[in-house]
């Protein structure tokens, strides 16, 4: 091998190693200093921190941080679906001014009317059927968990393999009429919109997928609210002209759930993983894939 070829090859190897090492790092390190627009960031590296970071953690079926798979760092959230249950664990984040989980609320003096959040999601290559509930943003209006609005991201249908947006309101005029959590009798569904990508099938399996969602509450008394969903950076579902809250103004968006609930039971025992959870005042976007080292290098 000629001396200059050795030097060039060494430079390529070192550069590639540096890029890959950085890509495998922790996105949330020093996030408060690096991203002033972010409200929250979690790389899910420490299982014990779940109970301190989130106002409620459901440990059903061993739900928690696992080192079996990760988007960055060494770990991610793992939920295990089985055929005998419907609930497979969740975490509930509190932020902004709220009466639910206020002791662990982030930016507790702020009313958030415009919020983005992103997670990375991965299913194994032998995954079957739809994954059911995935995430939702909520405006809690009372300590009994009454909800002014819910921005649900969940299954497109039980016979397909995608996800969709299902916005709801619990407000009539300026009053919240729901009483307690999931008061379906006083909840109004505003129209479901499904994404096109079938994230639970085909070549989507075995890969980390970037799922980002945006909610903007309506101007008080108007129908100009927004609900959007991006998959791997592509806008795939959008609902506009929404009346999330009527003229209700006491509380805004103050919770986000990452959840694993399946209304029909799982088809078999199988696990899915979540990582790199970010909540922000503006678009977050997806992490760039690291460039590959050149494969056409010849050494003489």
Secondary structure, 3 states (H helix, E strand, C coil): CCHHHHHHHHHHHHHHHHHHHHHCCCCCCCHHHHCCCEEEEECCCCHHHHHHHCCEEECHHHCEEECCCCCCCCCEEEEEECCCCCEEEEEEEEECCCCCCHHHCECCCCCECEEEEEEEEEECCCCCCCCCCCEEEEEECCCCCCEEEEEEEEECCCCCCCEEEEEEECEECCEECCCCCCCHHHCEEEEEEECCCCCCCHHHCCCCEEEEEEEECCCCCCCCEEEEEEECCEEEEEEEEECCCCCCCCCCECEEEEEEECCCCCCCCEEEEEEEEEEECCCCCCCCCCCCCCCCCCCC
